[in-house]
Amino acid sequence: ITGDIKADDIDAHSNSSIAGNITAKKATLGGKLKGNVNSDKINVRKTAEIEGVLNQKTLSIEEGASLKIKTETYK
């Protein structure tokens, strides 16, 4: 997918490729992502390759994920 995504719940699987920003209440990321994520809850799977800024209330990252990120937590 090329372009921005807005949804309540995003579940990007290990073979997904996204170039764009994501805005969601809950984001589960498992594939390639080049862009920023703004979400209340972000779960990064071990298969994820992410480059961008993560802005969230809660963040969980599985061991093995490949990340080039800046992260900001808000209340």
Summary of the structure (lengths in Angstrom):
residues: 75
radius of gyration: 10.6
end to end distance: 29.9
largest distance: 31.8
contacts: 229
relative contact order: 0.21
helix: 0%
strand: 69%
